[in-house]
Amino acid sequence: MGGLLKKLFGFGNSQQKAVQAAPTSVPNQDEEQEGFFSLEQQQLLVAQIQKQTQRKAIRIHATKAVSPQALTTSKFGGIPYWNPAEPYPTDGGGNPCILLAQFDCQQLPPLEGFPRTGLLQFFVSNDGDYGLDFDNQMSQENWRVVYHPAVDESITQAMVKELQLPTTSSEHDLELPFTGEFHLEFELVDTWLGPCSHDDFQQELQKAIVATGFSQPPEGTSLYDIFCEDIYNQMADWNEGHWLGGYPCFTQDDPRFSRSDYAACTNLLFQMDSGGEANAEILWGDTGVGNFLIAPEDLLQLDFSRVLYNWDCL
């Protein structure tokens, strides 16, 4: 997607680059125009939105593992690190949850607000809805975020196997976004707010219009009428993929505007997107996306009890 903007602004698939500011002169009426603003004006608006919303985030590159991953390493799926002496996460029916993702924080590029040590884990129930209660998306009854401040090196994979936990590599009837395990690599990059978070993006767009001195579009003008299709799609691409930090992507609506207690979860904690080749696919329903969001103060306190979990699909 976004072929035009990719040609104009040099965006790549693995790491987007900031838009270079175009000349500040306003195009005359004879120049080509797609949407309410000319292409040059759209370029300036995109650059201004990037300036306003730029933040560092960790892009996750996931590849299907050809062999079992180490017990304490960062991975999607597989056998979780767990102390057998501690109660293991279960769903409302008492069934063991399954490891969705695990991050060794020492393996991550330093990211402001994120822990530098310990192990961060995400568990979900094998219930067809990936553990999500759509009526209360902060209820961790059927999913769990667990943080281990330190790892006990005496715990071995053999000890965890004795717990007979279901995993994404088990021969069980799984209703999860993927099977097997994924090896992870990390990249610290700049990212920006895209139009998936519609209300937040509209606010930033209004600020960008004021900052650039352009005329306000008529009330009710949609984003599709303001930007040409290629530029809109490229901005939407900013937040797609697997991430720690940054901004979330939604296939449907941003749930944070549906309830007041969700609104505080302004920071993306972790996002896992659909994608991949045959036999190495991750699919949230019909090519959807799953994400976990948290209030910045809770993240700083390493309090993962009030996380907002969402997944949606086409």
N, C-alpha and C positions, 0 to 999 in steps of 0.2 A: 504494500500500500504506500501511498504518498509518493508516487513516482516523480511528480512535478517538483515537490518541495525537496526531495532527495537530490534532484538534478540542480535545483537552484541553490540549495543551502549546504549540500555535501553531507547529508545525514547518512549514516551507515546502520546496519542491522544490530551489530554487537554493542555499539556505544554511540549515542547521539552526540552531535556537536552543536555548540551554540550557533544560532543564526547570526551572521555578520550583518551589521546595520547597513541598510541601503541609504542612498542619498536622501537628504531630508526634504528635498523639494517635492511638492505635491503634484502628481501627474495631472495633465490637462484632460478635459472631457473626451478628447478624441482617442486617448489610449485605451487599450483593451481592459475591460473590467469584468470580473466574474464575482458575483456576490455584491453586497452593498459597497464594499471598499475595493479599490483597484488592487492588483496583485502586489504592487510596490507598497501600498498602505498596509496590506495584510502582512507582508514581510516585516514591516516595522512594528506592527502590533504583536506578532509572534515574538520578536526579539524583546519587546518590552515585557511581555508576560513571563518570558524566561528570566529576565532580570529580576522581576518581582518575586518569583516563586522558586528560584534555584535552591536546591539543597543536595547535599551529598547522600548517596545511598549505595548499598551493596547489591550489584547485579549478580545473580546466581546462575552459573552455567551447569546444567545437569546432563550427564550422559549415562546411559544404561551400564551398570556395573557387570563385568564378566565374571566376577568372583565375589563372595561375601565380603562386605566392608568391615573394617575393624569395629570393635564394640563401642568405642568412645569417639569415633570420628564423625565428622559432619556427613550427613547422608539423607536421602529420601528413602523411607522404608527400611526393611531389614530388622535385625534384632536390636532392641533398644538397650542402652545401658540401664541397669536397674539394680539396686541393692536388694537382694532377696529378703532381707530382714524388714523391709519397709512395705506397707500396703501398696499394691499395684493399682493404677487407675482402672476403674471399671465403669460401665454405663449403668443406666437406671435399672436394667434387668440383672445386674450383677455379672455381666459378661466382660472379660478383659478387653480394654480398648487396644487399638493397633497403632503402632508408631507411624505417623505420617511423615515427620521430618525431625531431624536432630542436628543441632549445631554446636560444635566445639568452639566456644567464643574466642579461644586463643588462636584458632585458625583464621579468624575473620580479619579483614582490614579494619583498623581502628575507625569507629563511627561514633560520633558524639551521641551520648545518651545510652548507647548499648553497652552491656557488660563486656569486660575484657577477659574475664576468666569464667570458668564453670561451663555447664552444659545446659542448653535450652532445648526443650522437647515439646512436640505437638502430637497429641494423641486424638484419635477419632473412633467412634463406634462403627462397627460393621452392620449398619442398620438400613442401608439404602439411601438415607439422607446424610450420610457421612457425619452423623452425630449431631447435626444442627437442629435446634428447636426454633422454628421460624417465628414462633410467638414470643420467644424470649431468647434473643441471640447472644445474651451474656451469661446464660445459664450453662455451666460446665458439667451438667449432669451426664451428658453423653459424649463429651469431649473434654480435653484437659490441656492446659499449658503448664509445664513443669520446669522449674529452674533448679538445677543442682549447683550451689555455689562452689563446690569442690567435687572432684571425682576420686573415688576410692580405687586405687590402682590394684588392690588385691582381688577385686571382683573380676572374674573371668567370663568369657563367653559361655563356657561349659556350665558355669553356675547359673547363668541366666536361662540357658536352654532347659535346665531342670525345672524351671517354672512352667514349661510347656505353653508358652504364650503364642497366640496366633500372630502371624506377621504377614507382611505383603509377599513374603517368599514361601509361605506355607501352602500346602495343598488343601486349602479350605475353600468353601464357596464364598468368595469375597465380593462385596459390593463397595469397592473403593475406587479412587481415581486412577490407580495403576497397580501393577503387580511387579514383583521383583524389587531390586534396589537400584538406586541411582548414585553415582559418584558426583561430587560437587566441587566446583572451583568458583572462586570469588573475585570480583573486580569492583573497586571503588570508583564511582562515576558521578557526574552531575546529572540531576534529573529535575523535571519541572512538572507543575500541575497541568494535567490535560483535561479535556472536556468531559471525561467520564464522571467526575464529581461536578455535576452540572451547576449547582447553585454556587459553590465556591468558585468555579471557573468564571461564571457570569460576573461575580464581584471583581475578580482580577481583570477581566476584560474591560469592565467599566473604568477601573483605575488606569488601565493601559490607554484607553481612548482619551481620557483626560490628560494623561502624561504626554501623549503625542500631539495633542491639540486638534484632533480630528472631530468632525461633527458627530453627534450622537445619532445612531440609527433610530428610525421611528419605533415607538413602543410596540412590543410584540414581535419585532424582527427576530427570527430564529438564528441560531448559530450557522445553520446550513445556508442561510441567506447572507450572512456576514462574510463567511469564508467559502472559498471554492472547495470542491470535494477533496482534492489531493492534499491541500493544506490542512483541512479539518482532519482527514485520516492520519496524516503524519503526526499531528498533535495527539490524537488518540493513541497512537503507537508508543508515545513516551512512557506510558505507565503499564504497558503489557509486559508479560514475562514473569520470571521468578525474582523476588526481591526481599531484602531485609532493609527496612527503612524506605524513605521516598514517599510516593503517593500511590494510593490504590487504584486499581482498574475494576470497573463493574460492567457486566454484560447487560444488566437491567438498571435499577435505580440505586443510588447511594442510600443505604439504610439509615445513615446517621441523621437524616432529616425526617425520619418517621417517628422518632421518640426522643424526648428531651434527655433521657439518661444515656442515650447512645452518642449524643453530640460531643461529649468530652473526649471521645476516642479519636483524636485528630491525627495521631501518628500511625503510619503503617508499621506494624511489627514484622509480619511475614506474609508474603504472597506466593502462592503456587498457581501457575497458569496451565491451561491445556496446551498441548503441542507434542512434537516428537514424530519420529518415523514409525513404521509398522514394527511391532514387537518391542517398541521402546516409547509407547505413547503414554501421556498423562491426559486424562479426559474427565473433567468435572461435568457430569451429565452430558449435555449436547454442546461440547466445546466451550464450557464455561470457565470460571476462575474462582478460586477460593482465597480468602484473605483474613487476616487477624489484625485488629486495630486496637490501640491502647492510648490512654491519656498520657501525655509526656511526663507528668509528675509521678504516675504509677511506674513508668518505665525507669525513671531515675531511682525510685525506691526499690526496684526489682520486685514489685508487687504485681503478679500476673493473675490475680483473682478477679479482676474486672476487665477482662478482654472482650472485645466485640468480635464475634466470628460470623463470617458471611460467605456464602457461595451462591452463585446464580449462573444460569446458562441461557442460551438462546431459546 
